[in-house]
Amino acid sequence: MPPYETMRKRADFLAANRGKRFVTPGFILLVHDRRDESDAIRLGITVTKKIGNAVTRNRMKRRFRALAAEMLGRFGKSGADHILIGRKSGVERAFGEMRADLQRGLEKLGS
C-alpha cells in the first residue's frame, strides 16, 4: 500500500496551486498544507497533452507514482497535498536525477 492518498477533485488541485513551488527540469512540485485534522499525505499528478501522446503521458505518470511511493513516506509533509506537474524535458530525464530532484524539493518545501 502506498504511503499516500490520491487526489481526484479539481478543487483540491486548484487549492494546492496556492502552495509552495519547487521547479526542476523534469517536473514542478507543489506542496500545500491543508490545515485540517488529517495527517494523510495526498498526491496529485498532472501531465498535459503538451507533453506528448498518451503513451508518453502514461509513462511519465507511472514514473511519478514510482517516485512518490519511494519518497513521500520518508520526505513528504504530513497533512499536505503534493502535486507533481510533468514538464516536457522530464520524458528523457534519468530516473535517478528525478529521484534526487524530488528529494531535494521535498526537503526544501517540507520545512
C-alpha positions in Angstrom: 0.0 0.0 0.0 1.4 3.4 -1.0 2.2 5.9 1.8 -0.2 8.4 0.3 -3.8 9.0 -0.8 -4.7 10.0 -4.4 -6.2 13.4 -5.1 -9.0 13.3 -7.7 -11.1 16.5 -7.3 -10.3 19.6 -9.4 -11.0 21.9 -6.4 -8.2 20.2 -4.5 -5.7 20.7 -7.3 -6.7 24.4 -7.6 -6.3 24.9 -3.8 -2.9 23.3 -4.0 -1.9 25.8 -6.6 -1.6 28.4 -3.9 1.1 26.3 -2.1 4.8 26.4 -2.3 6.6 25.5 -5.6 9.8 23.8 -6.5 10.7 23.8 -10.2 13.1 21.2 -11.8 13.8 20.4 -15.4 11.6 17.3 -15.2 8.6 18.5 -13.2 7.1 21.1 -10.9 6.4 20.1 -7.3 3.6 21.9 -5.4 3.2 21.4 -1.6 0.1 22.9 0.1 -0.7 22.5 3.8 -4.4 21.6 4.1 -4.8 22.8 7.6 -7.3 20.2 8.6 -7.2 17.4 11.2 -6.0 14.8 8.8 -2.3 13.8 8.8 -2.7 12.0 5.5 -0.3 12.7 2.7 -2.1 13.2 -0.6 -0.7 13.1 -4.1 -1.9 14.5 -7.4 -0.3 14.0 -10.8 -0.8 16.2 -13.8 0.6 15.6 -17.3 -0.9 17.7 -20.1 -1.3 16.9 -23.7 1.6 19.3 -24.5 4.0 16.6 -23.2 3.2 14.1 -25.9 0.9 11.3 -26.9 -1.0 9.0 -24.5 1.8 6.5 -24.3 4.3 9.2 -23.3 2.0 10.8 -20.7 1.1 7.5 -19.1 4.8 6.5 -18.9 5.5 9.8 -17.1 2.6 9.2 -14.7 4.0 5.7 -13.9 7.4 7.2 -13.2 5.8 9.8 -10.9 3.9 7.2 -9.0 7.0 5.1 -8.5 8.9 8.1 -7.3 6.1 9.1 -4.9 5.8 5.5 -3.5 9.6 5.6 -2.8 10.0 9.1 -1.5 6.8 10.5 0.0 6.8 8.2 3.0 10.2 9.4 4.1 10.3 13.1 2.9 6.6 14.0 2.4 4.9 16.5 4.7 2.1 15.1 6.8 -1.3 16.8 6.3 -0.2 18.3 3.0 -1.1 17.9 -0.7 1.7 17.2 -3.0 1.2 17.8 -6.8 3.6 16.7 -9.5 3.2 18.5 -12.8 5.1 17.0 -15.7 7.4 19.0 -17.9 8.5 18.2 -21.5 12.1 17.6 -20.6 11.0 15.1 -17.9 10.3 12.4 -20.5 14.0 11.9 -21.3 15.3 12.7 -17.8 17.1 9.8 -16.0 15.1 8.3 -13.1 18.0 8.8 -10.7 18.1 12.5 -11.5 14.3 12.8 -11.0 14.6 11.0 -7.6 17.4 13.4 -6.5 15.3 16.4 -7.7 12.2 15.2 -5.8 14.1 14.5 -2.6 15.7 18.0 -2.8 12.3 19.6 -3.4 10.5 17.7 -0.6 13.3 18.6 1.9 13.1 22.2 0.9 9.3 22.6 0.9 8.6 20.2 3.8 10.1 22.6 6.3 
